[in-house]
Every structure is written in structure tokens, then in C-alpha cells.
Amino acid sequence: MSTRQLHTFDLLVNDTTQRCYQAVRTQISIHPHETPELSITRVLAFAHCLNFSPTLSDDCLEEKNPTIYARESSGEYTLWAHVGELNKKTLKVIQHSSTPRVRFYFFTEAQIEIFCHLMRGSKRDWVSQYEFFAFDFALIKQITDEPLKRRNAIEVAFLDDVTYVTREKDCFQGSFIQLNMWKKYQESLMIEMSRKAPFKETMRGAPVG
């Protein structure tokens, strides 16, 4: 029977945008069904949240829990961050939360499309209160070409719209952008309309009877 594995990460973070420069050690419990891409993105997102003294959740696959969070001494969340694909149930939990800062981190285009689908029917921009970020999937794949070790030393630099990662003396870089999710949603609607248009034209020109 597969069990969780505990992995240690020694991080050296240089984030010029948020003015965060820290060396920190963190551990994550990796679920046997968790992909390497999700695991490393959790670590990179954690590095991007260091200003908030974050904690990595023990169970990133639990729908009701954030992937990364920070709390006040009272137990109230001050940061709720979700990494990867989102479902309707988790989104509802977040929407009913009073957490002052909520972040979403994506690492595939499909995850962004799924979020846009969850926004279907929205008439107003209710997502501007949240922050959305997208890692370059090619970057994530490159970093995970070599399996994660039980102990890993990683240097991460966030500079403008680019992330630089050094792991085991190998250097990688890829885009890391903040998304305007309302704009993404509007674009997804336009794409869907353009796909339906040729079908309507075909139906209009079809012979009757």
C-alpha cells in the first residue's frame, strides 16, 4: 500500500517584486496520487507567499483545505492559496470565506480553462478581489524531469514576469505572470462563440425536408 512521503526543501528565495529575500526550510507530505508537477508547483507557490509566513497544507487534495495558508493567533485565515485545478465545491468554500487575501496558482492552460468554466453565468467581476498567477508549464516539467529527492536544495528568483529556478546546479527559467481572470473569462466566451458560429452557418445553409 502506497503511503505519503515527507520531502524537505531548503529554499533560497529572491523576490524583487514583493521585496522578499529569505532562506527557509520547509517540508511537504506528498500524496501517492500527487503528480511531481503539482508537488513542485506547491513549493514554488509557497516561496512566492513567504511574506505572509505561510504553511503548506498536509493534504493538498482535500477540497475544503487551502494548499497554502497563514493564520492569525485567533485561528482566522489571513492567506488562502490554492494550487492547481479547482472544482466547484472548493470554489464555494473560498467564496464563503472571509479571508482577506486569496491566491490561485495555475501551471497548465487547462486549469485556467476550468476556472473560466466555473465562472459561467457571471454578470459582474467578482474575481478581482482575488489574485491569480500562472507558472510556465514547460518550466514545471523541466524541473521535475529528475525525480524529487527526500531532501532538495532549490533557489528561486521572481523577477518581473519570469521565474528562475536552480535545482541540483541545473538552471531553469520560465514565465510567471499575474492573470486578469475576468479578462480571461471574457476571452473564453468569445472563443466559444467563434466556435459555435460556423456550426450555425452550416445549419442555416442545410437543405430543408
C-alpha positions as CSV (number, residue, x, y, z in Angstrom):
1,M,0.0,0.0,0.0
2,S,1.4,3.4,-1.0
3,T,1.9,5.9,1.8
4,R,2.8,9.6,1.9
5,Q,6.4,10.6,1.7
6,L,7.9,13.5,3.6
7,H,10.2,15.7,1.5
8,T,12.4,18.5,2.8
9,F,13.1,21.7,0.7
10,D,15.9,24.2,1.5
11,L,14.8,27.3,-0.3
12,L,16.7,30.4,-1.1
13,V,14.2,33.0,-2.4
14,N,14.8,36.2,-4.1
15,D,11.6,38.0,-5.0
16,T,12.3,41.5,-6.2
17,T,8.6,42.3,-6.9
18,Q,7.4,41.7,-3.4
19,R,10.8,42.6,-1.8
20,C,11.2,39.3,-0.2
21,Y,14.7,37.8,0.3
22,Q,14.7,34.7,2.6
23,A,16.3,31.4,3.2
24,V,13.8,28.9,4.6
25,R,13.4,25.2,5.1
26,T,10.0,23.6,4.6
27,Q,8.6,20.1,4.4
28,I,5.8,18.7,2.4
29,S,3.9,15.5,2.7
30,I,3.4,14.1,-0.8
31,H,0.3,12.0,-1.5
32,P,0.9,8.9,-3.6
33,H,-1.6,10.2,-6.2
34,E,0.0,13.6,-6.3
35,T,1.9,14.4,-9.5
36,P,5.5,15.7,-9.4
37,E,4.3,18.8,-11.3
38,L,1.8,19.6,-8.5
39,S,4.4,19.0,-5.8
40,I,7.0,21.3,-7.2
41,T,4.4,24.0,-8.0
42,R,3.2,23.8,-4.4
43,V,6.8,24.6,-3.3
44,L,7.2,27.4,-5.8
45,A,3.9,29.0,-4.8
46,F,4.9,28.6,-1.1
47,A,8.1,30.5,-2.0
48,H,6.0,33.3,-3.6
49,C,3.9,33.6,-0.4
50,L,6.8,33.9,2.0
51,N,6.0,37.4,3.0
52,F,2.9,36.0,4.8
53,S,4.7,33.4,6.9
54,P,2.8,30.6,5.2
55,T,2.3,27.0,5.9
56,L,1.9,24.1,3.4
57,S,-1.1,22.0,4.0
58,D,-0.6,18.4,4.8
59,D,-3.3,17.3,2.4
60,C,-3.4,19.3,-0.8
61,L,-6.0,17.0,-2.3
62,E,-8.6,17.8,0.5
63,E,-11.3,20.0,-1.1
64,K,-12.1,22.1,2.0
65,N,-8.5,23.0,2.9
66,P,-6.2,25.5,1.2
67,T,-3.0,24.3,-0.4
68,I,-1.0,27.1,1.4
69,Y,-2.3,29.2,4.3
70,A,-1.4,31.7,7.0
71,R,-3.4,32.2,10.2
72,E,-3.7,34.8,13.0
73,S,-3.3,33.7,16.6
74,S,-7.1,33.5,16.8
75,G,-7.1,30.9,14.1
76,E,-8.6,33.1,11.4
77,Y,-7.0,32.7,7.9
78,T,-5.0,35.7,6.6
79,L,-4.0,33.9,3.5
80,W,-5.7,31.2,1.5
81,A,-3.8,29.9,-1.6
82,H,-4.9,27.2,-4.0
83,V,-2.6,25.4,-6.4
84,G,-3.7,23.6,-9.5
85,E,-7.1,22.5,-10.7
86,L,-10.1,23.9,-8.9
87,N,-13.6,22.4,-8.5
88,K,-16.9,23.9,-7.8
89,K,-17.0,22.7,-4.2
90,T,-13.7,24.2,-3.3
91,L,-14.6,27.5,-5.0
92,K,-17.8,27.8,-2.9
93,V,-15.8,27.2,0.3
94,I,-13.4,30.1,-0.8
95,Q,-16.3,32.4,-1.8
96,H,-17.9,32.0,1.7
97,S,-14.6,32.6,3.4
98,S,-13.7,36.0,4.9
99,T,-10.0,35.5,4.3
100,P,-8.6,38.9,3.3
101,R,-6.1,37.5,0.8
102,V,-6.8,34.7,-1.6
103,R,-4.5,33.5,-4.3
104,F,-4.7,30.9,-7.1
105,Y,-1.7,29.4,-8.8
106,F,-2.1,27.5,-12.1
107,F,0.5,25.5,-14.0
108,T,-1.4,24.4,-17.1
109,E,-3.7,26.1,-19.5
110,A,-6.4,23.5,-18.8
111,Q,-6.6,24.6,-15.2
112,I,-7.2,28.2,-16.3
113,E,-9.9,27.0,-18.7
114,I,-11.6,25.0,-15.9
115,F,-11.7,28.1,-13.7
116,C,-13.3,30.1,-16.6
117,H,-15.9,27.3,-16.9
118,L,-16.7,27.7,-13.2
119,M,-17.4,31.3,-13.8
120,R,-20.1,30.6,-16.4
121,G,-23.1,32.8,-15.9
122,S,-21.2,35.6,-14.1
123,K,-22.5,39.0,-15.0
124,R,-20.1,41.0,-12.8
125,D,-16.4,40.9,-12.0
126,W,-16.4,39.1,-8.6
127,V,-12.9,37.7,-9.1
128,S,-11.0,41.0,-8.9
129,Q,-10.8,40.6,-5.2
130,Y,-8.6,37.5,-5.7
131,E,-5.0,37.2,-7.1
132,F,-4.3,34.7,-10.0
133,F,-0.9,33.6,-11.1
134,A,0.3,31.2,-13.8
135,F,3.6,29.3,-14.0
136,D,5.0,28.2,-17.3
137,F,4.1,24.5,-17.6
138,A,7.3,23.8,-19.7
139,L,9.3,25.2,-16.7
140,I,7.5,22.9,-14.3
141,K,8.1,19.9,-16.5
142,Q,11.8,20.7,-16.8
143,I,12.3,21.0,-13.1
144,T,10.6,17.6,-12.5
145,D,12.5,15.7,-15.2
146,E,14.6,14.5,-12.3
147,P,12.6,12.9,-9.5
148,L,12.3,14.8,-6.3
149,K,14.7,13.6,-3.5
150,R,13.8,13.3,0.1
151,R,15.9,16.4,0.6
152,N,16.1,19.2,-2.0
153,A,18.0,22.5,-2.3
154,I,16.3,25.0,-4.6
155,E,17.0,28.6,-5.4
156,V,14.0,30.6,-6.7
157,A,14.0,34.1,-8.1
158,F,10.9,36.0,-9.1
159,L,11.8,38.9,-11.4
160,D,9.1,40.8,-13.2
161,D,7.2,38.1,-15.3
162,V,9.9,35.5,-15.1
163,T,10.8,32.8,-12.6
164,Y,14.4,31.5,-12.3
165,V,14.9,28.1,-10.6
166,T,18.1,26.4,-9.7
167,R,18.0,22.8,-8.7
168,E,21.0,20.5,-8.4
169,K,23.1,23.0,-10.2
170,D,20.7,22.9,-13.2
171,C,19.2,26.3,-14.0
172,F,15.7,26.8,-15.5
173,Q,13.6,29.8,-16.3
174,G,10.0,30.4,-17.5
175,S,7.2,32.8,-17.4
176,F,5.3,33.6,-14.2
177,I,2.5,36.1,-14.8
178,Q,-0.3,37.5,-12.9
179,L,-3.6,36.9,-14.6
180,N,-6.6,39.2,-15.1
181,M,-9.1,36.4,-14.7
182,W,-12.2,38.4,-15.6
183,K,-10.5,39.2,-18.9
184,K,-9.6,35.6,-19.4
185,Y,-13.2,34.7,-18.8
186,Q,-14.5,37.2,-21.3
187,E,-11.9,35.8,-23.9
188,S,-13.1,32.3,-23.2
189,L,-16.7,33.3,-24.0
190,M,-15.6,34.9,-27.3
191,I,-13.7,31.8,-28.3
192,E,-16.7,29.6,-27.6
193,M,-18.9,32.0,-29.6
194,S,-16.5,31.8,-32.6
195,R,-16.5,28.0,-32.4
196,K,-20.3,27.9,-32.5
197,A,-20.6,30.4,-35.4
198,P,-19.5,28.1,-38.2
199,F,-21.9,25.4,-36.9
200,K,-24.8,27.9,-37.0
201,E,-23.9,28.9,-40.6
202,T,-23.8,25.2,-41.6
203,M,-27.2,24.7,-40.1
204,R,-28.6,27.8,-41.8
205,G,-27.4,26.5,-45.2
206,A,-28.6,22.9,-44.7
207,P,-31.4,21.8,-47.1
208,V,-34.9,21.6,-45.6
209,G,-37.0,18.4,-45.9
